[in-house]
């Protein structure tokens, strides 16, 4: 380890130095279009996350954050009850402290106590979407396991509108519905490994998010009863000129609610004059098959920038095979949308 550095967990007040290094690093990575991360955004992501935070830092004697390995805990419902999956995000090393790939880097030294602490307190899984350099280091030193390449389901505007079915009322809302619990119970009955999309989580993830203006929440109701919830990001997507279905909470067997919310998403795509409407669901899922039958085409993310989902499993009962076959996810489970 570099002399003069201390590796320790986050302490209140570190966020100011974290943001200085974060913005320095990501201005370099992202280029001219980068917008600095603000203190309210950091507070939302970490201090206000209802499931907590995980942050390990390497701090120089002068207070500079030399490296960070950070994670956003997410509650999952699994066959083994409630588990915490840690979405690893915002890892970085200050340019003045980089060592390259030939030796065990500061990135790794900062990560190891983070992982040791998480395992000690019972976290079940680490996951993320690393850039190429972090993926290479992670494979070499941190036992990153490749789960899948994330490809996109994309529907072109030329495919036209989708019909709105009778009997279902679709409405844009400003807050997560207070009667969400029954809908989540119905949806989770179809899934074996699912991020807990309860009112508290969804309100934090989309409504309290400093970028909340980018998201639209749409409900589907039948005779007043909530039968579906969709989150859209109509103004942007990971593919060029795209609107995005970010999140989805609809029972697999409710075809009318599915049709109604998809029709609303396509309508918003057309209103925003976006060429593409994109979504991500596991390739084995019912949702993937439904979208493919309605004009969505599986399109490699590598057409623009390949996205890979990696994990490191902490508990023996959770296997790579279990995750590959049952872990249900959307783009909303990540920081990619």
N, C-alpha and C positions, 0 to 999 in steps of 0.2 A: 504494500500500500504506500502511496505517496506520503512523505513526511509532512507533518503539519495538518493532516486530515483526521477528523473524527467521524466515525460512522455510528449513527444512532437513529432512533425513531424520531418522527416529527414531534416538535414541541410548539405550543401556541406562540404565535408571532413569527414562526419560520416562513409563513406564507409570503411575506414580502420579499425575502431573499429568493425563495423558490420561483416567484414570478419574474424576478430579474433574470435569472438564468434561463428559465423556460422561454421567455420572449426572445432572449439573445439567440438561443439554439434554434428555435423554430422560425425566426426571421431568416436565418441562414438556410434552413432546410426548405422552407416553403417559398421563399423568394418575395418578389415585389407585392404580390397580392395578400400577404399575411397581415392579419389584424391582431394586435397584441391581446393576449388574454388579460382580463380585468380581475380585480379582487372579488367583485360580486360573483363572477363565474367560478373562481376557485372556491369560494365559500359555499356556493351551491353544490359543486361536485364532491366536496370532501366534508366540510363542517356540517352541511345540512342533509347529507345522505342518510336516510332513515336506517340503513343497515350499517353505518359506521364508515371508517376509512382505514387504510393501511398505507403508511408512507415510511420509507427508509431513506435517510439522507447521508451523504458524505459532505461534511462542513469543513471548509478551510479555516485557519486561525483568524483570518480577517472577516469571517462571517459569510463568505461566498459559498453558495451551494455548488459544490463541484460535481455532484451526481445525485440523481434521484431514481428510486424504483418505487412506484406507487400503484395502488389498486383501489377500485371501487367495489366493495362487497355487494353482492346481490343474493337475495333469498330465493332458494329454489325448493319446489315441492318434488320429492322423489320417493321411490319405494322405501327408502330408509328414513322417511320423515323430512323435516326441514333441514336443508343444508345451505351453507354459505359457499358460493362460487365467487372467486375474486377476479374481477375483470381488470387485468393489468394494463395500465394506461400511463401516458405522460412520462415514460422513462427517458432519461436524458443524461448527458455528460457535458459539462462545460468545455468549450474548445481548448482551454488552457490545460485540461487534465486528461486529455485523450491519449491512450496508449496503443491503439490499433488492435489487430486481431492476433498478434503473435504471442502475447502473454495474457495471463488472466487479467482482464481489464478492471478498471474501477467500477464499471457498470456491473460486473459480476460480484465484486466485493460488496457493493451496496445492496445487491439483490439477496445474497445468501442469508443475512440475518432477517430480512423481510420474510423469506420463505420459512425459516426456522420458527419464527414467532407465529406465523399463520398456522403452521402444522401443530404447534404446541397448544394453540387455543381451539383447534378442531375444525379449521377451514377445510373444505372438501376438495377444492379444485382451483387451480390457477388457469386462466384462459386469456387469450388476446389475439391481436391481429398485427404482428410485428412487421416493421419495414425490413428490407432485405438484410441490412447490416445487423440489426438486433436479432433477426432470425438465425443468422449464421453463428453469432456468439452464443445464442440460447441453445442451439443444437449441440454445440461443442462443449459447453460448460454447465448448462442448466437443465439438460434433458428435456428440452422442448420436444413434444411429440406432435407431429403433423396430424390433424384430424381430417381436414378437407380444404380444398380451394373453394372459396365462396364465389359462385357464379350467380348471375342475375337473371330473373324472369323479367322480360321486357316486352311490352305491348306497344306497337307503333301506332301513331295517331291515325295512319291510313286504315287501320283495322276498324275504325268507326266507333259509334256509340254503343253502349250496352243498354238493353231495355230494363226499365225499373219495374219490378214485379208488383202486382197488387197486394194489398193487405199489410205492407210494411211501410212505416213512416221513417224516413231518413232525415236527420236534422244535425246541423252544425251546432256544437255547444261550446261554452267557454270554460267549463270545469268538468272534472270526472264525475259521472253520475253517482249520486249517493246510494242508489240501489244496485251497485255493481256486484255485490257479493254473490247473488244468485247466479249471475252470468258467469262469473269466474268459476263457481262450483261446477256448472254444466260443462264449461270448456275443459277444466282440469280433469274431469272424468275421462276424457278422451286421450289424455297425455300422461306419460310416465316420468318425464323430466322437464319441468316447466318453471321458468322464472315466475315468481308469484306476482301476478298483475293485479294487486289489490288497489283500493282507492288511494291509500297512503303512498304507495310506490308510484302509481301513474300520475298522481297530482305533483309529486316531486319531479318525476322524470320530464314531464312535458309542460305543466302549467306554471310551476315555480321556476323552471329553467330560465335563465336570463335571455335565452334565445327563443322564448315561448311564442313570439310573434311568427316564427317560421313554421309552427305546427298548427294543424287543424284537427280537432276532435270531432268525430262524427258518430252519432248513435243510430241504431236501428231499433225500432219498437213495433211490437204487434199488439194492438188493443191496449196500448199504454205500457206493456211489459218490455223491459230491456232485453233484446235478443242479440245485440251485436254492438261492438265498439271498434272503430278504426281510427288510427292516427295517420294523417297525411302530411307530407311536406311538399306542397304543390309547386313551390318555387325553385326547387333544386334537387339534385341527386348525384350519386357517384358516377353515373354515366352522363355524357354531355347532353344538354338540352332535355333534361328529364325531370319529371315529377316523381315522388316516391311514396309508396305505401310503407310507412315506417313501422307501424304496430297493428296488431290484429287480435281480436278476441271475439270469436264467433264459433258456436258449436258446429262440429263437422257435419252433422246431419241436417242443419237448418239451411237448406238450399236457397230459400227465399231471402233470408237475411244476408247470405253470402252474395247473391245476385244484386241485392239492393245497394250494399256498400261498395261492391265493385263498380256498379253503374255510377255511383257518386264520385268515386275516384277517377274514373274515365272522364266524367263531365268536368271535373276540376282540371284535369290534364288539358282538355280542349280549351277551357276558359283561359288557362294560363299560356295557351299556344305552345305547349311543350311537345316535342317530337316523340318523346318516349314516356311511358309510365313503367316504373320498375318496382320490384319487390324482391325480398329474399325469404325463402322458406327451405327447410331441409328437403333434400331431393326425394326422400322416402315418404314425405308427409302427404296427407290428404289435401292440404292447401296447395301444395306444388302441383298435384294432378288437376285440381280444379282450375287453377290459373292457366295451366297448359292447354286445357280444353276450351279456354275462352280467349285464345289468341296471344297469350304470353309465350314468348320463345326463350328457351334457356340460352343465355349469351355469356361467353367467358368474360370474367372481369379483366382478364389479361388483354382484352382488346384495348383497354385504357391503362389500368394499373392493377396487377393481380393482387387479390386479397386472399390471405390464407388464415384459417382458424387453427390455432395451436392450443395445446393444453399440457398441464403437468398435474397428475392425479395424486392426491394426498391420502386417500382412504382405500384400502384394498377391495372393499365391496364394489366400488365404482371402477369399472373396467373400460378400456378403450372401445371394446365391442359394444358395451351398453350405451356409451355416449354416441357412437356412430349410428346406432339404430333407433335411439329413443330421445336424444336431446333435441327438443323443439325450440327453434329460435327465429327471430326476425332481426332486421337491422336495428330495431330499437333496443335490443339487448347489448348493443355495442355503442362505441362513441363515433361510429361511422355515419350516423344520421341523426 
